[in-house]
Amino acid sequence: MKHTLIDLCDYFGLATEIGIPMIISTGAALIVFILGYIFSGISYFITKLISRWNHKELIRINYELLIDFLANQSIEFKDLKEDISIDFPNEFTILYSPTPAINALKGLEYKLVYQVFFGSIFSSLFRNEMKLKAFNQLYSTLSVVEDFEQRRLSELIELNSNSKVYKERISLSVKDAFIEVQKLSSKHIESFNGDFDEYRKSRVSLVKNYINSQKLYGDVRSFFNEVNVLDKKYIKQLDNFIDIDRMYDYQGLIKSAIINIDEYNAYLKQQRGYVGGLSLHFKRQHEYLIRNYKILFGKEYSSV
């Protein structure tokens, strides 16, 4: 070692008394610099690794919250679909509880999330199509939920207010039509001759059954429809007792009540289909995320 230092002093033209300490101090500084650079690189690598792991855990936690949200919301939509019927006694219960996972995942920079799953040397060298599709599916699911919250939730919330309008319209038309049915019964049936015995008995029976019914919309529609059918059967005879204009108005009120009930029923049928579709859509997104869980996080999903 000493001979090597002396040779270096001779090579640089330095006196051994000056050159040897200079070479030793320079070499030591160089070694410290190289070791510092190495340790700095290792520290940076470890920091990046820990950061990736922490972000992956954050994504995993919110991913699981999103899975739970989709499952629960699919069930809520299914329950709402089963409630949507024309004779449902109360307001429809529309339960929707937004999950913080949406904002948490959307709040992470896309590039950062991409680096979490594809930032390793192995991922850079070997393209994983299944993992890429699973990654894209996550953002597709976020878009589905975001679209529902921004555009379709308000439409769903209007279900009760729209139903109220339909019910008020039905209530008025049914009231007016039933008043006319009672007027016809009280003013004219008693003056019908024997040829109208069957009509009289049928009409009294219809009114009695209706009064004793629960007066559900199905009962109301059935009553007015049966009255309409009975009146048409005896329309020629009725024309002799009732002014044609009065008969036209009377039949119009009955038809109006039936039409209003049918329109409300058609609206609810449309809403049932829409809510049922939402339930299936959210269930499908839930199944996608569970299927992709192992691909993204390397282990099976557990709901516990």
C-alpha positions, 0 to 999 in steps of 0.5 A: 500500500505504501509503495503504491502511494509513493508511486502515485506521488512520483506519477503526479510529481509530488513530494511524499511528505505532501502527496501521501496525505493528499492522496489519502484525504482525496481518496477518503473524500471520494469514497465518502462521496460514492457511498453517499451517492449509493446510500442516497439512491437506496434511500430514494428507492426505499422512499419511493417503494414505501410511497407506492405501498402506502398509496396502494393501501389507500387505493385498496381501502377505498376500492373495498369501500367502493365494492361495499357501496355498489353491493348495498346500493344495488340492494337498495335499488332492488328493494325500491323496485319492489315497492314501486306499485300503483297501490303502494300506501306511502311515499317511496323510500329512495335511499342513496348514501354516497361513499367517500371512496369516489372522491378519494379515488378521483382525487388521486392523480391518474399518473400516480395511481398508474405508477402504483400498479405499473411503476415497477421494473417488472411492469415496465418490462412486461405488459400485463393486459389483464392488469391494465383492463382491471385498472381501466375498469376501476375508472369506468366504474367511477365514471358510472357512479359519477354519472348517476350522481350528477345526472340521474339521481335528481330524476330518481328523487323526482319519483315522489313529487311526480307521483303526487301530481299523478295521485292528485289528478286521479283523485279529482277525476275519480271524485268527479266521475263517482259523483256522476255515477251516483247521480245517474243511479239516484235520478234515473234507475228508479224510473227504469221499467222492467226491461232494466232489472238486470241493469239496475241490479248490476249497477247497484251491486257495482256501487255497493262493492266499490263502496265496500272495497279498499278503494285501491287504484286497481279497485277504482279502475275495475269499478269504472271499467265495469260501469262503462261496459254495463252502460255501453251494453244498455246505451240505446235504452239509456239514451231515452233517459239521459240527454246526449250531451250529458251522457257524453260528459258522463262517459268522458269523466269515467274515461278520464278517471281510467286514463289517469290511472293507466297513465300513472301505472305506465309511469310507475312501470317505466320507473320500475324498469329504470330502477331495476336497471340501476340495480343490475348495473350497480351489481355488475360493477360490483362483480367487476371490481371483485373479479379484478381485486386479485389482479390488482392487489395480489390477493383474494377479496374478503368482505370480512 
